[in-house]
Amino acid sequence: MITYNEVNHIEEVIDNVSFADEIIVIDSFSTDGTLEKLSKLEHVKTICREFKNFADQRNFALEQASFNWVLFIDADERLTPELKNEIISEIENPKNIAAFMVKRLFFFNKKRIRFSGFQTDTTYRLFKKDCVKYIEDKIVHEMPKISGDSKLLKHNMIHYCFDSAEHYKRKMEHYASLKALELSKKGVKPNIFHFCFRPFYKFMVNYFLRLGFLDGKEGFSICYLSAYGVYFRYKELKKLLG
C-alpha cells in the first residue's frame, strides 16, 4: 500500500491483510504518527519515498514485491472475510487471468453511500506482478496497463473514503492539483466553459441522474464537493499556466 498521514487507519488495515506473505508500505514521510505505528510492526516492510504522483508511487511499490501475485489496498479500504477467501481461491487457480477487479462499497463517516456517482465504482486491486504497469502520464485516478485477461471478483471491498466533508474537500483538492498538472502537460488552457459549465454539469449528473439526492445530506455534500473539485482543478491549471 502507499500511505500518507493514515494514523487512524494504518493498524486496522495492516491487520486486515495479515494473511499476505509480505506487507510492503510506501509512505510519503507521514507526520501524524503513521510511521511511528508502522515502526512497531516487525512483519511490515516500510519504505519512505517522496510522493511524485500516484502512478509513479504504485509502480515503485510493485518493484519492491517479492511474490508473483500482488494485492494493492489503500489504508481506508478493507477486505471482507468473503473477499479474502475469494482472493486466495482465485490465485490458487487463476485460469490464465492476469488481473482482478473489485467493486467498492463507499462509506461517508460510517454511512453507506449507495448513489452519488459511486454505485458503479470498480478498480484493479489484484494482479500478477509481471503483467501490470501503471500508465505514467495518468498521474491521478491512475490506470494500470494489463498484459492479459481480467476478471471481476464476486465479493466487494469496503471503502471508508472520507469521514467528513472537510476530509473529502482536502482529498478533492489534492486530486484536482494533480489533474491540473496532467492537463497542463497536455496543453489544455482553461476558459469560462471549464469554470462554469463543467462543475455545474458534474453536480447535476451526480445529484440527479446518478441519484445522489437519495443519499440525503451526505449525498448533497459529496456531489457539491465533487463539482468543487472540478472547479478547483481548472483554478490550479490557470495558476500553473501563469
SETI-148400 format. One record per residue: residue number from 1; chain; x, y, z of N, C-alpha, C in turn. Coordinates in steps of 0.001 Angstrom, whole numbers, always signed. Example, Ala and Ser with C-alpha at 12.3 -4.5 7.8 and 13.67 -1.06 7.14 Angstrom:
// SETI-148400
1 A +13190 -5690 +7800 +12300 -4500 +7800 +13200 -3300 +7800 .
2 A +12850 -2250 +7080 +13670 -1060 +7140 +12900 +30 +7870 .
END
This chain:
// SETI-148400
1 A +838 -1186 +0 +0 +0 +0 +881 +1247 +0 .
2 A +330 +2340 -499 +1008 +3623 -427 +234 +4493 +562 .
3 A +965 +5216 +1420 +313 +5939 +2501 +872 +7336 +2689 .
4 A +49 +8171 +3299 +479 +9475 +3813 -532 +9911 +4870 .
5 A -59 +10063 +6095 -893 +10508 +7222 -2169 +9664 +7359 .
6 A -1987 +8395 +7631 -3099 +7457 +7780 -3120 +6848 +9181 .
7 A -2811 +7655 +10198 -2703 +7128 +11552 -4004 +6497 +12047 .
8 A -5138 +6987 +11557 -6433 +6460 +12012 -6796 +5135 +11356 .
9 A -6096 +4771 +10295 -6432 +3556 +9553 -5339 +2491 +9586 .
10 A -4090 +2887 +9809 -2970 +2019 +9474 -2963 +691 +10219 .
11 A -3241 +695 +11516 -3212 -559 +12275 -4312 -1516 +11826 .
12 A -5483 -970 +11582 -6614 -1819 +11185 -6402 -2420 +9797 .
13 A -5879 -1622 +8857 -5692 -2147 +7510 -4560 -3173 +7466 .
14 A -3514 -2958 +8265 -2431 -3943 +8326 -2960 -5271 +8871 .
15 A -3780 -5199 +9902 -4390 -6410 +10453 -5296 -7078 +9422 .
16 A -5959 -6262 +8602 -6887 -6767 +7599 -6194 -7599 +6522 .
17 A -4919 -7298 +6242 -4187 -8029 +5198 -3099 -8918 +5797 .
18 A -3273 -9300 +7050 -2258 -10098 +7743 -2059 -11481 +7132 .
19 A -2977 -11905 +6264 -2848 -13213 +5605 -1807 -13190 +4481 .
20 A -1355 -12008 +4082 -403 -11892 +2975 +975 -12411 +3378 .
21 A +1736 -12926 +2406 +3085 -13426 +2665 +4054 -12309 +3027 .
22 A +3815 -11116 +2490 +4609 -9946 +2864 +3726 -8714 +2759 .
23 A +3997 -7745 +3605 +3252 -6481 +3598 +4263 -5359 +3406 .
24 A +4075 -4586 +2332 +5001 -3508 +1992 +4238 -2186 +1975 .
25 A +4738 -1223 +2716 +4123 +103 +2772 +5109 +1128 +2226 .
26 A +4675 +1891 +1236 +5472 +3001 +704 +4850 +4286 +1245 .
27 A +5535 +4916 +2168 +4988 +6089 +2855 +5675 +7362 +2381 .
28 A +4891 +8426 +2236 +5413 +9704 +1743 +5768 +10632 +2905 .
29 A +6532 +10111 +3873 +7010 +10885 +5017 +5849 +11464 +5843 .
30 A +5001 +10571 +6325 +3865 +10972 +7163 +4328 +11735 +8395 .
31 A +3484 +12651 +8859 +3824 +13490 +10011 +2831 +13343 +11162 .
32 A +1883 +12409 +11035 +797 +12311 +12018 +919 +11121 +12961 .
33 A +2021 +10404 +12918 +2183 +9237 +13773 +2082 +7920 +13032 .
34 A +1787 +7962 +11738 +1681 +6738 +10935 +2992 +5949 +10958 .
35 A +4097 +6646 +10751 +5401 +5974 +10711 +5774 +5371 +12055 .
36 A +5409 +6034 +13124 +5701 +5508 +14449 +4956 +4198 +14687 .
37 A +3715 +4141 +14239 +2949 +2903 +14390 +3508 +1797 +13500 .
38 A +3897 +2153 +12300 +4465 +1161 +11386 +5783 +606 +11910 .
39 A +6558 +1435 +12586 +7876 +1003 +13083 +7760 -86 +14143 .
40 A +6600 -192 +14753 +6382 -1201 +15795 +5894 -2534 +15217 .
41 A +5652 -2569 +13918 +5136 -3782 +13279 +6285 -4478 +12556 .
42 A +6832 -5510 +13172 +8023 -6164 +12652 +7782 -6899 +11332 .
43 A +6534 -7295 +11078 +6226 -8053 +9864 +5882 -7152 +8676 .
44 A +6056 -5835 +8849 +5747 -4876 +7782 +7041 -4221 +7309 .
45 A +7263 -4205 +6005 +8406 -3509 +5418 +7959 -2112 +5013 .
46 A +8523 -1100 +5658 +8149 +287 +5382 +9286 +1005 +4672 .
47 A +8947 +1662 +3565 +9926 +2443 +2793 +9395 +3866 +2676 .
48 A +10203 +4837 +3079 +9816 +6238 +2918 +10323 +6745 +1573 .
49 A +9439 +7332 +824 +9783 +7819 -517 +8939 +9044 -830 .
50 A +9562 +10060 -1384 +8847 +11282 -1751 +7758 +10980 -2767 .
51 A +6584 +11579 -2552 +5445 +11374 -3449 +5558 +12296 -4659 .
52 A +5536 +11695 -5846 +5529 +12450 -7097 +4121 +12456 -7671 .
53 A +3576 +11279 -7859 +2189 +11106 -8265 +1804 +9653 -7997 .
54 A +533 +9343 -8135 +50 +8014 -7766 +614 +6914 -8664 .
55 A +674 +7165 -9956 +1179 +6143 -10880 +2637 +5819 -10578 .
56 A +3440 +6850 -10384 +4855 +6663 -10075 +5045 +5903 -8761 .
57 A +4255 +6253 -7748 +4396 +5612 -6439 +3959 +4144 -6488 .
58 A +2904 +3854 -7238 +2438 +2462 -7338 +3431 +1610 -8129 .
59 A +4006 +2161 -9176 +4997 +1395 -9943 +6228 +1088 -9089 .
60 A +6640 +2047 -8265 +7757 +1798 -7353 +7399 +699 -6360 .
61 A +6180 +756 -5833 +5736 -262 -4875 +5760 -1650 -5508 .
62 A +5316 -1744 -6754 +5323 -3030 -7455 +6726 -3622 -7544 .
63 A +7694 -2767 -7762 +9081 -3228 -7896 +9618 -3832 -6603 .
64 A +9012 -3487 -5477 +9502 -3976 -4179 +8937 -5352 -3835 .
65 A +7876 -5762 -4533 +7205 -7021 -4198 +8052 -8225 -4590 .
66 A +8063 -9237 -3736 +8882 -10434 -3961 +8107 -11576 -4601 .
67 A +6783 -11528 -4514 +5974 -12661 -4946 +5236 -12378 -6251 .
68 A +4708 -13436 -6842 +4085 -13361 -8157 +2777 -12565 -8148 .
69 A +1967 -12767 -7112 +682 -12066 -7025 +780 -10882 -6070 .
70 A +224 -9751 -6484 +263 -8524 -5692 -1157 -8024 -5439 .
71 A -1437 -7727 -4187 -2699 -7099 -3798 -2409 -5674 -3381 .
72 A -2995 -4703 -4071 -2908 -3307 -3650 -4124 -2993 -2793 .
73 A -3900 -2296 -1703 -5015 -1839 -875 -4659 -468 -327 .
74 A -5623 +440 -304 -5414 +1742 +306 -5708 +1638 +1794 .
75 A -5171 +2559 +2577 -5321 +2485 +4029 -6778 +2556 +4469 .
76 A -7619 +3221 +3666 -9025 +3358 +4052 -9925 +2289 +3427 .
77 A -9324 +1234 +2900 -10082 +127 +2328 -9977 -1106 +3225 .
78 A -10979 -1973 +3139 -10975 -3207 +3918 -11499 -4369 +3067 .
79 A -10899 -5529 +3287 -11382 -6749 +2660 -12365 -7428 +3604 .
80 A -13482 -7881 +3077 -14396 -8677 +3885 -13851 -10101 +3969 .
81 A -14274 -10888 +4955 -13837 -12294 +5017 -14143 -13053 +3731 .
82 A -15293 -12765 +3116 -15673 -13439 +1876 -14735 -13078 +739 .
83 A -14322 -11805 +689 -13408 -11370 -362 -12023 -11983 -155 .
84 A -11569 -12053 +1086 -10279 -12693 +1366 -10266 -14133 +847 .
85 A -11314 -14875 +1174 -11391 -16270 +749 -11428 -16391 -769 .
86 A -12140 -15463 -1415 -12220 -15488 -2874 -10854 -15197 -3496 .
87 A -10121 -14237 -2928 -8787 -13897 -3433 -7861 -15106 -3344 .
88 A -7855 -15752 -2191 -6997 -16928 -2004 -7361 -18026 -2992 .
89 A -8650 -18243 -3185 -9108 -19279 -4115 -8716 -18962 -5546 .
90 A -8839 -17711 -5938 -8557 -17317 -7319 -7066 -17424 -7652 .
91 A -6205 -17020 -6747 -4774 -17057 -7079 -4219 -18477 -7016 .
92 A -4922 -19367 -6339 -4508 -20773 -6343 -4895 -21447 -7653 .
93 A -5961 -20931 -8288 -6431 -21466 -9575 -6790 -20309 -10502 .
94 A -5784 -19560 -10978 -6046 -18318 -11720 -6656 -18494 -13110 .
95 A -6499 -19663 -13732 -7108 -19935 -15042 -6732 -18873 -16076 .
96 A -5448 -18574 -16160 -4914 -17638 -17149 -5404 -16199 -16986 .
97 A -5899 -15858 -15808 -6295 -14476 -15526 -5081 -13719 -14988 .
98 A -4817 -12541 -15560 -3659 -11750 -15144 -3999 -10714 -14078 .
99 A -5266 -10285 -14019 -5642 -9230 -13076 -7108 -9361 -12691 .
100 A -7408 -8922 -11474 -8774 -8966 -10967 -9221 -7568 -10545 .
101 A -10453 -7250 -10894 -11079 -6009 -10461 -12007 -6306 -9285 .
102 A -12279 -5283 -8503 -13185 -5434 -7373 -14097 -4215 -7298 .
103 A -15340 -4451 -6929 -16275 -3342 -6722 -16142 -2862 -5286 .
104 A -16151 -1533 -5105 -16010 -964 -3768 -17335 -389 -3274 .
105 A -17628 -628 -2004 -18792 -48 -1346 -18314 +1141 -522 .
106 A -18828 +2327 -819 -18334 +3559 -207 -19088 +3899 +1081 .
107 A -18323 +4437 +2045 -18900 +4889 +3301 -18427 +6301 +3601 .
108 A -19354 +7146 +4012 -19075 +8521 +4435 -19346 +8561 +5934 .
109 A -18267 +8680 +6743 -18419 +8699 +8199 -19277 +7531 +8674 .
110 A -18945 +6342 +8187 -19589 +5073 +8556 -20965 +4869 +7933 .
111 A -21473 +5852 +7156 -22759 +5679 +6489 -22535 +5203 +5066 .
112 A -23238 +4170 +4654 -23106 +3621 +3307 -23648 +4621 +2287 .
113 A -22838 +4931 +1279 -23237 +5799 +177 -23572 +4901 -1014 .
114 A -24842 +4882 -1385 -25306 +3945 -2413 -25373 +4565 -3811 .
115 A -25352 +5889 -3874 -25516 +6564 -5168 -24434 +7641 -5330 .
116 A -24800 +8841 -5751 -23884 +9994 -5844 -22701 +9760 -6777 .
117 A -22856 +8838 -7732 -21787 +8565 -8689 -20883 +7418 -8303 .
118 A -21097 +6835 -7124 -20213 +5771 -6639 -20744 +4362 -6888 .
119 A -21967 +4254 -7387 -22600 +2939 -7453 -21969 +1992 -8475 .
120 A -21171 +2504 -9388 -20559 +1644 -10408 -19042 +1585 -10273 .
121 A -18509 +1987 -9124 -17058 +2054 -8950 -16428 +672 -8893 .
122 A -15519 +409 -9797 -14691 -799 -9755 -13240 -386 -9997 .
123 A -12312 -1151 -9450 -10900 -815 -9601 -10056 -2078 -9577 .
124 A -8905 -2029 -10236 -7969 -3151 -10186 -7267 -3139 -8836 .
125 A -7242 -4286 -8171 -6559 -4381 -6884 -5687 -5635 -6767 .
126 A -5865 -6615 -7634 -5131 -7877 -7527 -4628 -8271 -8903 .
127 A -3312 -8540 -9024 -2770 -8899 -10325 -1418 -9587 -10205 .
128 A -1038 -10227 -11301 +301 -10803 -11368 +1292 -9657 -11554 .
129 A +2359 -9694 -10767 +3319 -8598 -10747 +3880 -8274 -12124 .
130 A +4210 -9290 -12901 +4857 -9070 -14196 +3874 -8742 -15319 .
131 A +2591 -8637 -14985 +1581 -8385 -16019 +954 -6999 -15919 .
132 A +1532 -6137 -15092 +909 -4825 -14899 +1962 -3733 -14758 .
133 A +1622 -2561 -15280 +2412 -1341 -15072 +1456 -172 -15149 .
134 A +1537 +715 -14167 +651 +1876 -14169 +1114 +2889 -15209 .
135 A +155 +3430 -15953 +439 +4363 -17044 +1012 +5659 -16460 .
136 A +2228 +5998 -16839 +2967 +7089 -16206 +2325 +8462 -16380 .
137 A +1720 +8725 -17535 +1148 +10057 -17744 -275 +10181 -17210 .
138 A -788 +9109 -16596 -2090 +9143 -15928 -1801 +9254 -14442 .
139 A -1523 +10480 -13970 -945 +10639 -12644 -1979 +10711 -11526 .
140 A -3260 +10872 -11836 -4313 +10831 -10835 -5425 +9952 -11389 .
141 A -6148 +9276 -10487 -7085 +8220 -10896 -6322 +7264 -11816 .
142 A -5183 +6833 -11295 -4213 +6070 -12064 -4813 +4789 -12635 .
143 A -4329 +4433 -13814 -4830 +3258 -14516 -3687 +2301 -14821 .
144 A -3849 +1014 -14503 -2809 +46 -14845 -2978 -463 -16276 .
145 A -1872 -705 -16940 -1893 -1365 -18235 -1693 -2846 -17970 .
146 A -2678 -3647 -18334 -2675 -5073 -18017 -2301 -5884 -19250 .
147 A -1342 -6775 -19081 -968 -7699 -20159 -1637 -9047 -19890 .
148 A -2830 -9213 -20429 -3565 -10452 -20200 -5028 -10193 -19904 .
149 A -5749 -11242 -19557 -7186 -11153 -19304 -7480 -10708 -17880 .
150 A -8644 -10064 -17708 -9086 -9582 -16403 -10406 -10233 -16016 .
151 A -10706 -10152 -14731 -11946 -10730 -14207 -12420 -9902 -13028 .
152 A -13741 -9759 -12883 -14327 -9039 -11747 -14613 -10030 -10622 .
153 A -14077 -9743 -9444 -14341 -10598 -8295 -15797 -10468 -7857 .
154 A -16341 -11524 -7287 -17758 -11549 -6920 -18044 -10729 -5671 .
155 A -17116 -10720 -4732 -17353 -10040 -3465 -16762 -8630 -3469 .
156 A -17333 -7770 -2640 -16996 -6350 -2659 -15992 -5968 -1586 .
157 A -15315 -4854 -1836 -14375 -4252 -878 -15061 -3073 -191 .
158 A -14767 -2890 +1084 -15284 -1745 +1831 -14323 -570 +1678 .
159 A -14875 +618 +1446 -14037 +1818 +1270 -14550 +2935 +2170 .
160 A -13804 +3195 +3260 -14130 +4311 +4149 -13431 +5557 +3610 .
161 A -13953 +6061 +2501 -13206 +7036 +1703 -13102 +8421 +2326 .
162 A -14033 +8810 +3196 -13896 +10099 +3874 -14778 +10095 +5114 .
163 A -14304 +10772 +6160 -15044 +10778 +7420 -15713 +12109 +7725 .
164 A -15538 +13090 +6825 -16197 +14385 +6998 -16158 +15129 +5673 .
165 A -16960 +16175 +5583 -16961 +16992 +4373 -15606 +17663 +4173 .
166 A -14979 +18093 +5272 -13677 +18748 +5175 -12610 +17776 +4676 .
167 A -12678 +16525 +5123 -11756 +15489 +4656 -11915 +15272 +3157 .
168 A -13159 +15182 +2697 -13412 +14973 +1274 -12953 +16178 +455 .
169 A -13135 +17380 +1001 -12697 +18585 +308 -11192 +18563 +103 .
170 A -10439 +18197 +1145 -8973 +18129 +1022 -8560 +17087 -13 .
171 A -9265 +15976 -23 -8950 +14929 -987 -9227 +15408 -2412 .
172 A -10345 +16108 -2606 -10681 +16633 -3931 -9647 +17654 -4393 .
173 A -9173 +18492 -3480 -8165 +19487 -3850 -6842 +18826 -4231 .
174 A -6485 +17778 -3503 -5238 +17060 -3819 -5327 +16430 -5207 .
175 A -6425 +15725 -5464 -6606 +15096 -6772 -6678 +16146 -7881 .
176 A -7363 +17253 -7599 -7520 +18305 -8596 -6176 +18929 -8960 .
177 A -5309 +19103 -7977 -3986 +19675 -8238 -3163 +18764 -9147 .
178 A -3245 +17454 -8900 -2530 +16502 -9752 -3130 +16460 -11154 .
179 A -4448 +16515 -11227 -5106 +16512 -12534 -4756 +17761 -13325 .
180 A -4636 +18893 -12635 -4251 +20138 -13301 -2866 +20006 -13914 .
181 A -1956 +19370 -13185 -605 +19143 -13705 -657 +18257 -14948 .
182 A -1497 +17240 -14894 -1665 +16335 -16037 -2193 +17088 -17251 .
183 A -3181 +17960 -17025 -3769 +18727 -18125 -2794 +19752 -18697 .
184 A -1972 +20336 -17813 -1007 +21336 -18287 +3 +20708 -19242 .
185 A +359 +19458 -18971 +1302 +18757 -19843 +678 +18433 -21202 .
186 A -647 +18400 -21234 -1353 +18126 -22484 -1686 +19410 -23242 .
187 A -1345 +20563 -22652 -1576 +21836 -23320 -2979 +22379 -23189 .
188 A -3764 +21874 -22227 -5134 +22359 -22032 -5104 +23754 -21401 .
189 A -5909 +24656 -21932 -5996 +26008 -21393 -7417 +26247 -20873 .
190 A -7565 +26624 -19594 -8901 +26798 -19005 -9617 +28013 -19569 .
191 A -10943 +27893 -19649 -11773 +29008 -20112 -13076 +29016 -19325 .
192 A -13982 +29901 -19689 -15235 +30058 -18948 -16054 +28776 -18951 .
193 A -15941 +27985 -20002 -16630 +26690 -20087 -16175 +25772 -18960 .
194 A -14866 +25716 -18706 -14323 +24859 -17667 -14735 +25316 -16273 .
195 A -14761 +26626 -16049 -15040 +27153 -14722 -16528 +27136 -14363 .
196 A -17380 +27261 -15346 -18821 +27361 -15069 -19589 +26089 -15440 .
197 A -19496 +25676 -16690 -20318 +24557 -17142 -19865 +23228 -16565 .
198 A -18553 +22968 -16564 -18066 +21652 -16141 -18449 +21326 -14684 .
199 A -18238 +22251 -13721 -18657 +21951 -12345 -20170 +21770 -12223 .
200 A -20935 +22640 -12908 -22395 +22546 -12873 -22869 +21206 -13432 .
201 A -22279 +20787 -14535 -22641 +19514 -15158 -22306 +18347 -14236 .
202 A -21149 +18418 -13575 -20727 +17359 -12643 -21740 +17203 -11522 .
203 A -22182 +18325 -10975 -23152 +18271 -9884 -24485 +17707 -10356 .
204 A -24977 +18184 -11472 -26284 +17757 -11973 -26305 +16260 -12275 .
205 A -25241 +15767 -12877 -25174 +14336 -13213 -25175 +13489 -11946 .
206 A -24299 +13831 -10994 -24182 +13013 -9789 -25384 +13138 -8852 .
207 A -25928 +14345 -8743 -27021 +14556 -7782 -28371 +14106 -8311 .
208 A -28601 +14323 -9602 -29908 +13964 -10157 -29860 +12682 -10990 .
209 A -29043 +12641 -12026 -29026 +11460 -12894 -28485 +10222 -12179 .
210 A -27511 +10417 -11290 -26941 +9284 -10551 -27463 +9229 -9119 .
211 A -28583 +9919 -8902 -29433 +9748 -7717 -28765 +10102 -6395 .
212 A -27855 +11083 -6421 -27200 +11493 -5192 -28166 +11989 -4130 .
213 A -29310 +12530 -4547 -30288 +13045 -3582 -30833 +11941 -2683 .
214 A -30753 +10693 -3122 -31222 +9574 -2304 -30251 +9251 -1162 .
215 A -29049 +9819 -1202 -28081 +9631 -117 -28218 +10692 +964 .
216 A -29273 +11513 +877 -29540 +12502 +1914 -28547 +13647 +1917 .
217 A -28335 +14228 +3103 -27436 +15381 +3213 -26006 +15018 +2831 .
218 A -25616 +13768 +3109 -24282 +13323 +2717 -24145 +13309 +1199 .
219 A -25212 +12911 +524 -25206 +12893 -935 -25029 +14283 -1513 .
220 A -25714 +15261 -914 -25571 +16642 -1396 -24132 +17120 -1196 .
221 A -23567 +16851 -14 -22194 +17277 +263 -21214 +16656 -722 .
222 A -21369 +15364 -983 -20474 +14660 -1898 -20570 +15236 -3302 .
223 A -21791 +15420 -3785 -21979 +15921 -5150 -21495 +17356 -5293 .
224 A -21751 +18170 -4263 -21279 +19553 -4286 -19755 +19605 -4304 .
225 A -19110 +18800 -3442 -17652 +18833 -3355 -16993 +18183 -4565 .
226 A -17653 +17229 -5190 -17132 +16669 -6436 -17125 +17742 -7523 .
227 A -18196 +18551 -7561 -18259 +19660 -8518 -17209 +20719 -8182 .
228 A -17033 +20978 -6889 -15994 +21920 -6441 -14617 +21445 -6888 .
229 A -14388 +20129 -6834 -13114 +19578 -7261 -12830 +19874 -8725 .
230 A -13865 +19848 -9555 -13705 +20181 -10975 -13312 +21649 -11118 .
231 A -13996 +22534 -10389 -13658 +23956 -10423 -12222 +24187 -9949 .
232 A -11848 +23538 -8843 -10510 +23720 -8270 -9434 +23239 -9240 .
233 A -9740 +22192 -9990 -8797 +21655 -10989 -8391 +22739 -11980 .
234 A -9376 +23452 -12509 -9077 +24470 -13520 -8505 +25749 -12913 .
235 A -8849 +25987 -11648 -8233 +27094 -10928 -6732 +26839 -10788 .
236 A -6373 +25618 -10425 -4962 +25253 -10294 -4262 +25236 -11655 .
237 A -4974 +24802 -12671 -4411 +24789 -14018 -4074 +26210 -14473 .
238 A -4967 +27144 -14161 -4732 +28557 -14518 -3467 +29062 -13823 .
239 A -3283 +28674 -12555 -2069 +29061 -11818 -816 +28516 -12476 .
240 A -877 +27262 -12880 +278 +26623 -13496 +690 +27292 -14809 .
241 A -314 +27780 -15526 -51 +28403 -16824 +317 +29882 -16688 .
242 A +183 +30395 -15471 +549 +31798 -15233 -470 +32750 -15773 .
END
